Amino acid sequence: MEITYDTKIKLFPLSVRQEKLHYIVENTVTNDFFEMPEVCIEAISMIQNNGLLKDIEEKLSKKFFDEDVNIIEFIKQLIELDFVSEIDGKTITRIVKMKEGTGFQWIPQKIGQILFNRYTAKIYFAMLLGSILILIFNPELVPHYKDIFIFDLMIENVLTVFLITLLLVLLHELGHVIAIRGENLNARLELGHRLFFAVLETDLTQGWKLPAERRNTLLFAGMYIDIVVIFISLLLQLFMKADSVYAGILGIVVFNTIVRLLYQLCVFMKTDFYYILENITGCYNLMENGRNFLSRWFPIIKKDETTMPFNGEEIIVKRYAYFYLAGILLTIVITAYYYVPQMIFAVNEMMVPGFAEPLTSIRFWDSVVFLLQIVLVLGLLLYSWTKKYRISS
């Protein structure tokens, strides 16, 4: 359908809220949220007031003289975003996927308000400081790559780590869910990915209805739960024998949770801390714009031609770029310090000796299962890499 200056446009009901730098626009029909500059907000307001498109373009060009105002192209963008309900009196029929879910409405709002507020935030921060002090005065509790090897058989260690990790991830996501229910908003659990690894994520899209400061509480909530887990686990370890199975399990809990907290700082992935940086700065395309900035010096980083920083965001994007590089360095350090030694230890001390055992030995079959696990993981990684290459090419 051709759009001209004589075209009559009607929009779906929209909710507009000003943020630090720009505006957040919600399509109240689809529950989608978009960041827009002031010129777009004024254009939407004039369209809603039945202004003529030619008049709107002229008025905006005079007021925003440093902007390239093209109202026809803007209308086309609104159509792509499902903002337009009628064109020249004809209803736009499009299949719109509603973002609904169970919303965890069975969780009382009061629980979220009690657990996550400005007072409890100070308590969680105190627990974080307490955990750091415990580790400083008890260096034997600092996570070590051998902490996951508490049993003689690798299959037992793998299953134990898997179950503990699953429980801790569920607790982390439960923190997000309880926090957003404290705002009487709905949430959904989804499968996402970090690099090539599947992760469980809480969809906090409804949090865009809130001011940036309150959205930060939703994002911090998962890390608050992690801090509580670390603090309690370290306290329990102080009163247990170091060689007991229970102390070993607590060691895995501390190791797993601390490493996941460190990964939050790896903002080259869209972690909770990355979204907190977005909220604090008011720039909601930091990842894309930061990669574009770095692509000038690192050709391996693919540039995204579809995005560019709004006016005034350039300095913030440059600063984020340094966090981006620091996150990559931190990931390399974690991998080199923890995961590579873990794999070397498991292969040399557990898998290889197991193959020296007779076929009737459980250690032999334990080594076989562990080897198959390694092959499976490498196969999945290879599949992910080749799939990414096929899509990009």
Buried (B, 14 or more C-beta within 10 A) or exposed (E): EEBEEEBEBBBBEBEEBEBEBBBBBBBEBBBBBBBBBBBBBBBBEBBEEEBBBEEBBEBBBEEBEEBEBEBBEBBBEBBEBBBBBEBEEEEBEEEEEEEEBEBBEEBEBEEBBEBBBEEBBEEBEEBBEBBEEBBEEEEEBEBBBBBBBBBEBBBEBBEBBEEBBEEBBBBBBBBBBBBBBBBEBBBBBEEEEBEBEEBEBBBBBBBBBBEBEBBBBBBBBBBBBBBBBBBBBBBBBEEBEEEEEEBBBBBBBBBBBBBBBBBBBBBBBBBBBBBBBBBEBBBBBBBBBBBBBBBEEEEEBEBBEEEEBBEEBBEBBBBBBEBBBBBBEBBEEBEEBBEEBBEEBBBEEBBEEBEEBEEEEEBBBBBBBBBEEEEEEEEEEEEBEEEEEEEEE
